[in-house]
Amino acid sequence: MTVNLRHEQIVELINDQGFTTIESLAEHFNVTPQTIRRDINTLDEQGRVRRFHGGAGGVSHQASTTNVAYAERRIHNLEEKQRIAAAVAERVPDNSSLFINIGTTTETIAKALLAKQGLTVITNNLHVASILSSRDDFKIFIAGGMVRNRDGGIIGEATLEFVQQFKVDIAIIGISGIDNEGELLDFDYQEVRVAQAIIHHSRQVFLAADHSKFGRNAMIRLGHISQATHLFTDRTPHKNLEAVIKDAGVRLIIAPT
């Protein structure tokens, strides 16, 4: 059996069963666990399966209508988010103006931005405002609107109107999912409307997404990868998405280990 054929059959098995262990796959294909681990790593990088400790699950089993709980998202892929945050902060000039939207990735980026000087930040994220307000030389503007208890995000018509008053140097945007065609996807319609306004009122758009967002389902379309000027991530996307990014002229930045 060729490697490509084994990969196809692994994906089919995982999609059928939801989760499969390394040991069961090794036994099924009569190969070593090390071989299966390499297969799973490759398929995870391609966005076709989700790697977990001891096995793998199907990406298609993620619900498209409900996001993962905030407490879980805060710690999920934290090391990868910290690497991405460092790469973003490195490219944010001192004394620049920023939008920062809702999300645990953007909260991690806010911590990295504490090393900068003289930033002006407009945000609809209570946690971002709290993190950055510790700096005396930062100016922090926080949007009005309805506060979501679950994650400190601020949304609604008042939020949208507030955002539309500004034009900033850089928008720092987190996202719930990016599909294989480059569509940017999220779970909350009101949050998406604010994020769209943030993108529209920014000169550059820094999209920050770890590899688990590639191929992930969500019901609401925020926009397209072509609206970003930069994509910051921790791994090279699978070939289809990488080609879309290249064709769109988006600068792909892989955070160093």
C-alpha positions, 0 to 999 in steps of 0.5 A: 500500500502506498503512503498516499493510499494509507493517508486516504484510508486513515482519514476515512476511518477517523471521519467514520469513528470520530476518534481513533488511537495510534495503536488501533491504526497501526494494527489495522494497517500492519505498520509501526506506531511510529509510522502512524504518528508520522502519518497523523502529523502530516494529515494534521498539518494538511488540516485533514485530521486533528492530532491528539495525545494518543490518537487523532480525530476528524476536523469535520466533527467540530460543530459549525454553530457553537465555539469551544468554551473560553476557558478551554480556548485560553489554554489550547495551543498556548505555546503556538499562540505565544510564538505567533504573538511574538512574531506579530509584536515584532512587526508592530512599530512603536507609536502606531495605532491598532485595532485588536478584536475578540479572541484568546489569540489576540489576548496573547498578542496583547501581552507581547505588545507590552514590550512596545512603546507609545501604542494607541489601541482601540478594542472591543475585548475587555481582557485586551484593554485590561492587559494593555492598560498597565502601560502609562504610555499607551492610549486605550480606547474601549468600545461601548456595547453589550459585554458577553459574559463568557469571554469579555467580548463587546458587541452590538450596534454601539460597538459597530458605530464606535469602531467606524469613527477610527482609521488605524495603522494595523488591525490585529484580528483573530479568527475561529476558522479558515476553510480551504478556499480561504474563507474566514469563518466565525460563530457570532454574527454581531462579532463578525460585523464588528470585525468586518468594520475593523478590517475596513477601517485599517490600513494593514490587517494582521490575521493571527491564527494557529494551525488548528484554525485551518479547515475548521468549520464555523457558520458565519462568513467574516470575509476572505483571506485576501482582505488580510495583508499578513497571516501569522501562524505557527505552521505552513498551511496545507498546499491548497490553502497555501496556494490561495494565500499566495494567489491573494498576495498575503504575506505568510509569516510562520512564527519561529520555534 
